[in-house]
Amino acid sequence: MSEWKRICTVSDVPVLGSRVVHSEDEGRIALFRNSADQIFAVRDRCPHKGGPLSQGLVHGTTVTCPLHSWKIQLDDGQVVPPDVGCVKPFPVKVENGEVFLQI
């Protein structure tokens, strides 16, 4: 069973931006923070051409890949139609301003 790992504080993730963490098992994981201070985590690799999602634009609960403008839903990793695909999402929780990731 995976355990929760403290990653950073909410303020360490820029609003409408991201922070990348590395996992030996999962590789690069991008943490995102939207304008409502919600935190999301997905694998930092677009399913289309492997672009770094951490460099994309955050809007609402979606990130747009910087390479070809695919939109990925941050809550479940699904690509927004008409494109098709998904990115692995990771469970995230925030407690007392601290971000925990389940890997």
N, C-alpha and C positions, 0 to 999 in steps of 0.2 A: 504494500500500500504506500502510495506517495505521501509525503509529509509537507506541511506548509513551511516555507522558508522566507524569512524576512529579507526583503530586497532593498528597500529604500523608504524614504518618506514620500508622501504625495507631492510635496513641494519640490522634490528632486526630479519630477517628471514635468517638463514644461507644458503649460496650458496649450492645447492644440498641437502638441508635439509628442516626442517619444524619447525613450531611453532604452538602450539595448543591454541585455544581460546575456551571459554565456552559460550554457549548461553542457556538461560533458556528454550527457545522454541525448539532449535535444538540440544542441547547437545554439544558434542565435535566436533569442526571443525578444520581441519588441514589446515594450510596455507603452501604452498610449494613454493620454489624459485629454478628455474633451472639455468643452467650456462649462459643463455642469460638474466638473471635478470627478467624473467617473473614470475609473482605471480599467483598462482592458489589456490582455496579453495574447499575442498570437506569434506563431513562427515567423521570423523576419525574412520571408521569401514568398514573393507573389507566385501563384500557381501557373501563371501564363508564361513568363520568361525568366523567373527567378529574381526579379527586381527586389531591392531592399525596401520593404514596406515602411521601415523606420524613417525613411527619407520622404515619405508621402505626406499628403495634406489630410489633416483630420477635420471632419465636418460631421457634427452629430455623433452617431455611433458607427461611422464609416471612415475608412481611410482610402485615399486614391493612390494607386501605385505611381511612382514618379516616372516609370519607363513608358507605359502605354495606357495610362489612365483607367486601368481596371479598378472598380470599386469593390472593397471587401468589407463586409459587416464585421465589426469588431466583437460583437457579443457571441457570435457562433462561427465565425470564420468563413461563412458562405459568400461567394462572389455574387454581386448584384447582376440580375439579368439585364441585357441579353447574353452576357458572358456566362460561362459555366466553370465551376471548380470550387475548391475550398482550401482553406489554410487551417492548420491545426490551432485551435484556441486552447488556452490554458486557464484553469480556475485562478481567480484573483480575489483577495479580500482585503479590505482596509479596516484597520482597528486603531483607534486613537491617532489617526494621521499617518500610520505606518502601513506600507504595502507588503502583502504576503502573497507568494506565488506557490501554487502546488505543481510540482514537477514529478 
